[in-house]
């Protein structure tokens, strides 16, 4: 914990400086709220600006979540070539990119091309993970849950192997969150069983992207992101018990950082 505590102190002390911009690409008609959850988590972690790029049919839902969240849309319901071009432009504005939360039925080639073309660190989450396995992952943090890691095993045999072969960093969420980098696996020491509630994976993606956008390297951002999520979950659970929501966890992020 000593190194993470020092890193956490640095995040707290540097608040008020230029804390970066995060772009979020995700959501669908079936899962319209995920980009907003990611964005709120990034803002609570200290990002100065967050812009969500979503399909036009869910734009009003996402834009209406918070006056603090910037929002743009691409035409149609599916992430394809036009959305890819807009995402590359959004990433040029941002210091970190999140792609995948709620992104149903995206064109695999468009996802790969996006990850290959952007220069900022990328958090690859949920439905973008499988198509992203064909992309350059040397600047990526993958955040699969235990139910989303099968494609990685099918392609690489193990989570350790993909980190060694591609340079990716992985945060595996589950009963105990684990961080895998350079073929080495370590466990996160914070958390609570209440963090199985919907939206906490999106919360982790937002926290991690915010730390990346503030200049942290990928392994440190993955480690600290999991720690902040777990500790914030502990604080929220102490107040709400088993009825804790992802938004309750997000609201405790500043307390954790302080």
C-alpha positions as CSV (number, residue, x, y, z in Angstrom):
1,X,0.0,0.0,0.0
2,X,2.9,2.4,0.6
3,X,3.6,3.1,-3.1
4,X,-0.1,3.5,-3.9
5,X,-0.6,5.8,-0.9
6,X,2.2,8.0,-2.2
7,X,0.7,8.0,-5.7
8,X,-2.8,8.8,-4.2
9,X,-1.3,11.7,-2.3
10,X,0.2,13.1,-5.5
11,X,-3.2,12.9,-7.2
12,X,-4.8,14.8,-4.3
13,X,-2.0,17.4,-4.1
14,X,-2.1,18.1,-7.9
15,X,-5.8,18.8,-8.0
16,X,-6.5,22.2,-9.3
17,X,-3.7,21.9,-11.9
18,X,-4.4,20.8,-15.5
19,X,-6.0,17.4,-14.8
20,X,-6.7,16.4,-18.3
21,X,-9.5,15.6,-20.6
22,X,-11.3,12.2,-21.2
23,X,-13.3,11.1,-24.2
24,X,-15.8,8.3,-23.8
25,X,-17.3,6.2,-26.6
26,X,-20.0,3.8,-25.7
27,X,-23.6,3.2,-25.1
28,X,-26.5,1.9,-27.2
29,X,-30.3,1.8,-27.1
30,X,-30.1,-1.2,-24.8
31,X,-27.4,0.4,-22.6
32,X,-27.8,4.2,-22.8
33,X,-26.4,5.2,-19.4
34,X,-23.0,3.6,-19.4
35,X,-21.1,6.5,-21.0
36,X,-22.5,8.9,-18.5
37,X,-21.5,6.7,-15.6
38,X,-18.0,6.5,-17.0
39,X,-17.9,10.3,-17.4
40,X,-19.1,11.0,-13.9
41,X,-16.5,8.7,-12.5
42,X,-13.8,10.5,-14.5
43,X,-14.9,13.9,-13.3
44,X,-15.0,12.8,-9.7
45,X,-11.5,11.5,-10.0
46,X,-10.4,14.9,-11.1
47,X,-10.6,15.2,-14.9
48,X,-11.2,18.8,-16.0
49,X,-13.4,17.8,-19.0
50,X,-15.2,14.7,-20.2
51,X,-16.9,14.3,-23.5
52,X,-19.1,11.4,-24.3
53,X,-19.5,10.4,-28.0
54,X,-22.6,8.3,-28.5
55,X,-25.1,7.1,-31.1
56,X,-27.7,9.8,-32.1
57,X,-30.7,8.0,-30.6
58,X,-29.3,8.1,-27.1
59,X,-27.7,11.5,-27.2
60,X,-30.5,13.2,-25.2
61,X,-30.3,10.5,-22.5
62,X,-26.5,11.0,-22.1
63,X,-26.5,14.7,-22.5
64,X,-29.3,15.0,-19.9
65,X,-27.4,13.1,-17.2
66,X,-25.3,16.1,-15.9
67,X,-24.6,19.7,-16.9
68,X,-20.9,18.9,-16.2
69,X,-20.7,16.3,-19.0
70,X,-20.0,17.3,-22.6
71,X,-21.8,15.2,-25.2
72,X,-21.6,14.7,-29.0
73,X,-23.2,12.1,-31.3
74,X,-22.6,10.2,-34.4
75,X,-25.3,9.3,-36.9
76,X,-27.2,6.0,-36.7
77,X,-27.3,3.3,-34.0
78,X,-24.1,1.4,-34.7
79,X,-20.4,2.3,-34.2
80,X,-19.0,2.2,-37.7
81,X,-16.6,4.1,-40.0
82,X,-18.2,7.6,-39.5
83,X,-18.1,7.1,-35.7
84,X,-14.5,5.9,-35.9
85,X,-13.5,9.2,-37.6
86,X,-15.3,11.2,-35.0
87,X,-13.7,9.2,-32.2
88,X,-10.2,9.9,-33.6
89,X,-11.0,13.6,-33.6
90,X,-12.3,13.4,-30.1
91,X,-9.2,11.5,-29.0
92,X,-7.0,14.3,-30.5
93,X,-8.9,16.7,-28.1
94,X,-8.5,14.3,-25.1
95,X,-5.7,13.0,-22.9
96,X,-7.2,9.5,-22.6
97,X,-10.0,7.6,-24.3
98,X,-12.5,5.0,-23.0
99,X,-14.1,2.8,-25.6
100,X,-16.6,0.0,-25.1
101,X,-19.1,0.5,-22.2
102,X,-22.5,-0.5,-23.5
103,X,-21.2,-0.4,-27.1
104,X,-23.5,-3.0,-28.6
105,X,-23.0,-4.4,-32.1
106,X,-20.0,-2.2,-33.0
107,X,-18.2,-2.9,-36.3
108,X,-15.1,-4.8,-35.2
109,X,-12.9,-3.2,-37.9
110,X,-14.0,0.3,-36.7
111,X,-13.0,-0.5,-33.1
112,X,-9.6,-1.9,-34.2
113,X,-8.9,1.1,-36.5
114,X,-9.8,3.5,-33.7
115,X,-7.5,1.9,-31.2
116,X,-4.7,1.7,-33.8
117,X,-5.0,5.4,-34.8
118,X,-5.4,7.3,-31.6
119,X,-2.2,8.4,-29.8
120,X,-3.6,8.8,-26.3
121,X,-3.9,5.9,-23.7
122,X,-7.0,3.9,-24.2
123,X,-9.2,2.1,-21.7
124,X,-10.8,-0.8,-23.6
125,X,-13.9,-2.0,-21.7
126,X,-16.7,-4.5,-22.0
127,X,-18.0,-5.1,-25.6
128,X,-14.9,-3.5,-27.2
129,X,-12.5,-6.0,-25.7
130,X,-13.1,-8.9,-28.2
131,X,-12.7,-6.8,-31.4
132,X,-9.8,-4.9,-29.8
133,X,-7.7,-8.1,-29.6
134,X,-6.8,-7.6,-33.3
135,X,-5.6,-4.0,-32.6
136,X,-2.3,-2.6,-31.2
137,X,-2.7,-2.8,-27.5
138,X,0.6,-1.4,-26.5
139,X,-1.0,1.8,-25.2
140,X,-4.2,0.2,-23.8
141,X,-5.6,-0.9,-20.4
142,X,-8.2,-3.6,-20.8
143,X,-10.9,-3.8,-18.0
144,X,-12.8,-7.1,-18.4
145,X,-15.0,-8.7,-15.8
146,X,-14.7,-12.4,-15.1
147,X,-17.5,-12.9,-17.6
148,X,-15.7,-10.9,-20.4
149,X,-12.3,-12.5,-20.5
150,X,-13.1,-15.6,-22.5
151,X,-12.0,-14.1,-25.8
152,X,-8.6,-13.2,-24.3
153,X,-8.1,-16.8,-23.2
154,X,-9.2,-18.1,-26.6
155,X,-6.7,-15.9,-28.4
156,X,-3.7,-15.9,-26.0
157,X,-4.2,-18.7,-23.6
158,X,-3.9,-16.6,-20.5
159,X,-4.1,-13.0,-19.3
160,X,-0.4,-13.1,-18.5
161,X,0.4,-14.1,-22.1
162,X,-1.5,-11.2,-23.7
163,X,0.3,-8.7,-21.5
164,X,3.7,-10.1,-22.5
165,X,2.9,-10.4,-26.2
166,X,1.1,-7.1,-26.7
167,X,2.2,-4.8,-23.9
168,X,-1.4,-4.4,-22.7
169,X,-2.2,-3.9,-19.1
170,X,-5.3,-5.7,-17.7
171,X,-7.5,-5.0,-14.7
172,X,-9.7,-8.1,-14.2
173,X,-12.7,-7.3,-12.0
174,X,-14.3,-10.0,-9.9
175,X,-14.6,-11.1,-6.3
176,X,-11.0,-9.8,-5.9
177,X,-9.8,-7.4,-8.6
178,X,-6.5,-8.3,-10.2
179,X,-4.0,-6.2,-12.2
180,X,-1.9,-8.0,-14.8
181,X,1.1,-6.4,-16.5
182,X,4.3,-7.7,-18.1
183,X,3.2,-11.3,-17.3
184,X,2.8,-10.6,-13.6
185,X,-0.5,-10.8,-11.7
186,X,-1.2,-8.9,-8.4
187,X,-4.4,-8.6,-6.3
188,X,-6.1,-5.3,-5.3
189,X,-6.6,-5.1,-1.5
190,X,-9.7,-2.9,-1.3
191,X,-13.3,-3.7,-2.1
192,X,-16.6,-5.1,-1.0
193,X,-19.1,-7.7,-2.2
194,X,-21.5,-4.8,-3.0
195,X,-19.3,-3.8,-6.0
196,X,-21.0,-6.5,-8.1
197,X,-23.8,-3.9,-8.6
198,X,-24.4,-2.7,-12.2
199,X,-22.2,0.2,-13.3
200,X,-19.2,-0.4,-11.1
201,X,-17.2,-1.7,-14.1
202,X,-18.0,1.6,-15.9
203,X,-17.0,3.4,-12.8
204,X,-13.6,1.7,-12.9
205,X,-13.1,2.6,-16.6
206,X,-13.8,6.2,-15.8
207,X,-11.4,6.3,-12.8
208,X,-8.6,4.6,-14.7
209,X,-9.0,6.9,-17.7
210,X,-9.0,10.0,-15.5
211,X,-5.7,8.9,-13.9
212,X,-4.2,8.2,-17.4
213,X,-5.4,11.6,-18.5
214,X,-3.6,13.1,-15.5
215,X,-0.3,11.7,-16.8
216,X,-0.1,8.4,-14.9
217,X,1.5,5.4,-16.6
218,X,-0.8,2.5,-17.4
219,X,0.2,0.0,-14.8
220,X,0.1,2.6,-12.0
221,X,-3.3,3.9,-13.3
222,X,-4.7,0.3,-13.3
223,X,-3.4,-0.4,-9.8
224,X,-4.6,2.9,-8.3
225,X,-7.9,2.8,-10.2
226,X,-8.8,-0.5,-8.7
227,X,-7.7,0.7,-5.3
228,X,-9.8,3.9,-5.5
229,X,-12.9,1.9,-6.8
230,X,-12.5,-0.6,-3.9
231,X,-12.0,2.0,-1.2
232,X,-14.9,4.2,-2.5
233,X,-17.1,1.1,-2.5
234,X,-16.2,0.4,1.1
235,X,-17.1,4.0,2.1
236,X,-20.4,3.8,0.1
237,X,-21.3,0.4,1.6
238,X,-20.7,1.7,5.1
239,X,-23.4,4.2,4.5
240,X,-25.9,2.3,2.3
241,X,-25.3,-1.3,3.1
242,X,-26.3,-3.9,0.4
243,X,-28.4,-1.2,-1.4
244,X,-25.3,0.7,-2.6
245,X,-25.5,1.9,-6.2
246,X,-22.7,2.7,-8.6
247,X,-23.5,6.4,-8.3
248,X,-23.0,6.2,-4.6
249,X,-19.6,4.8,-5.2
250,X,-18.8,7.6,-7.6
251,X,-19.8,10.2,-5.1
252,X,-17.3,8.8,-2.6
253,X,-14.3,9.0,-5.0
254,X,-13.3,12.5,-3.7
255,X,-13.4,11.3,-0.1
256,X,-11.1,8.4,-1.1
257,X,-8.7,10.7,-2.8
258,X,-8.7,13.2,0.1
